[in-house]
């Protein structure tokens, strides 16, 4: 596994949840993204994973501000928050400069490879999807968890998560349609990354072991989205003012 990287940034949408406290990270709030990569031997590919934390929720035992990307570009107020929370270790600066040189070379090689016809990195595209607004999601609050799960089950969608997660999945499905079974492995269920705008398949259980997939789709046009089924008991009448 490649060593994780840490990036400080302002939350662009307020959709991501903090992996430490499980609460949503509000739009424009200071957060730290941790990105990890590991080699998936069964697919012969590197798999990326991103998780987000409130800047002050993340443990201070594993890094200092010199190890956080984008620190220098933040406004002074946010720099002070990170400095007070994580502390500083100037000795890390020299190490980072050496690593940066080698990283720049690696990135140049990757760009050259892409220009020569190598496989481009798959990126998400939020503009390709209809994303539910907060008030649309909140309108489903009257529905119980069993009713929300029944609607997801009727559409053969993932039914895990807390009530807010279920509401978001139902609202997303009503706007975009139902995800099909994974076109790649044919058995996995598709999930959606609301932060970066792509659908992905984790894989599926095959008797006593998990078969990983990792395929990604950034455009619903590449998927056969099915019409969404809303059970009669889940239709909420909007009261006119």
N, C-alpha and C positions, 0 to 999 in steps of 0.2 A: 504494500500500500504506500502511495506517495504521501509525504508529509502534508498535513492540512495547511491551508492558507487562511488568513484572517483579513477581512476587509470591512472598514468602517464606512457607513453610508447613511443617508436619510431614507426612511421607508418611502417608496414611490407611490404606493397605493393603499396601504393599511390593511392588506388582505392576509399577510403572513402572520403566523403565530410564533410566539417566543417558545423555543424548545425547552427553556428552563422553567418558566412560570406558567406556560400554556395559555397565556392571555394574548390577544391580538396586539400587534405592534402598530400603533396609530400612524396615520399618514404624516410624513415629515419628522417622525420620531427618530432619534439616533439609535442605530442598531449595528450589530456586528454579524457579518455573514461568514460562516465557516464552510469552506469547500474542501471536500475530500475526493480522492480518486483511487480506485482499486482495479486491478486487472481481473476480469472475469474469464477464467480459462475455458469454460464451456462454450463461450461465444467468441473467444479470441479478440476481446476488445476491452478498452478502458471504460469504466462506468463512473460518471460524476455524480456527486450528491452534494446538495446545498442545504444548510440549515441556518435559521436566523434566531438571534437572541437580542433582547433589550441590552444595550451596552452595559448597563449596570447590573444586569442579572447574571452575566457570564462570569464564571469562576476566574479569580485573579491569580490563581496559582500556576497557570501555564503560559502566560505571555506578558509582555510589556509593550508600551506604545510603539517602540521601534520595530516591532514585529507585525504591526497592523498596517495594512496597505491603506492608502488614501488619507492617512492621519494628517499629513502636511497640507492637504487641500481643504480640510474642514475649516469652518469658521472658528475663531479663537475660543468662543464660548464652548463649542463642542470638543475642541482639543483639551480644554481644561477639565471637562467631565471625564474624558478618557484617561488623562494624566493622573487625576485624583483617584480614579478607580484601579487602574492597572499599574501605575508607577512607571519609572523609566530606567533603562540600563544602557548608557551610551556605548558600552562595549559591543552591543549588538549591531551598531551601525556599520562597522568595518565588515562584519560577517555578511550583512545584507548586501553591501556593495559588491562583494565577490560573487554572491549568488545571483545578483541582478545581471552581471556581465554574462554569466553562463546561460541565464534564462533568456536574455536578449538574443543570443546566438541560436538557442533552440527555437524561439519564436520565428526568427528569420528563416530557419530551415523549414518550419511548418508552412510558412507563407509561400516559400518557393515551391514546396511540394504541391500545394493547392493550385498554384498557377500552372503547374505542369500537368494538371488533371487529377490530382489526388482527391480523396473524398472530402468534401467540405463538412465542417462541424454543423450539426443540426441545432438550430436555434428556435426558440419559441416566438410566437407572434401574437400578442394580445389583441391586435386589431382584427385578427381573423375570426375571433369568437365573440359571441354576444355575452358579455359579463353582467351578472345581476347587480343592481344597485342595492345599497343597504336597506332602503325602504321596501324593496321588492322581497328581499330575504325576510325582513322583519314581519311582513304581512302573513307569513306562514307560521308565525309563533302560536297561533290558535290551535294548530294541528299537534297532536300528541306524537311522541317518538314512534310508537307502534304504527300510527297512520303514515308517518313519513317513510318508515321502513317498508311498509306495505306498497307504497307508491314506487319506491326504488326497486323492490322485488318484482313488481308487475312489469317493470321496464328492464329487468335483468341487469341492474346496476349495483355497484358496491354499496353495502348497507352499514358500514362501520362508521364510528365517530360519535361525538357528542351531539346534542340536539342542534346546536348552531351549524355543525358540519352537515348534518342531514338536511337542514333547511337550505343550506347553500347548494348542496348537490341536487335537490329537487328543483330549486329555482333555476339552476344552470341547465338542467335537463329540459325544463319547460321552454326555455329560450332556444336551446340548440338541438334538442332531440336526444335520443338514447344512443349511447355508445354501443357499437357491435362488440362481439367477442374479438379479441386481438387478431388482426389479419395475419400477423406474423407467426404466432405459435398456435393460434386457433382455439386455445383453451383459457388463456388468462383474461381477466377483466381489466378494462382500461380505467385509469385514474386521471385526474386533471391537475396540473400545476397552475394555480391561480396567480402566482407571482410572476411567472415568465411566459405563460400562455402556450402550453403544449400538453397533449394527452400522452400517456405512457403506460406501458405494461410492465409490471414487476415480474410476472411469471405465474406459475400455477403449481399446486401440489399434485404429484404423481404417486399415488399410493402412500409410500413412506418417506418420500424425499421431495424437496422443492426444486422445480425446474425453472431457473431464472430466464427472463427474456430481455427486458431493457430497451425494447424498440420505442421510438418516439415519433409523434405526429404533431406538426405545428399548424396544420390547416385542416379544418373539418371536411373540406372538399376531397381530401385523400381518404376519408372514412365514409362508410355507408351508414350515416346516422339515420336511425329509425324514428318514425313519428312517435312523440311522447304520449303515453297513456296516463291520463289523470282520473283516478277513481272518482265516481260521483260524490262520495262522502268527503272528498278532499277539496272540492270546489268551494272557495270562500266568496261569499257575496260581498261586494264592496258597497258600503253604505254611502249614499249620496248626501252631500252637505246641503 
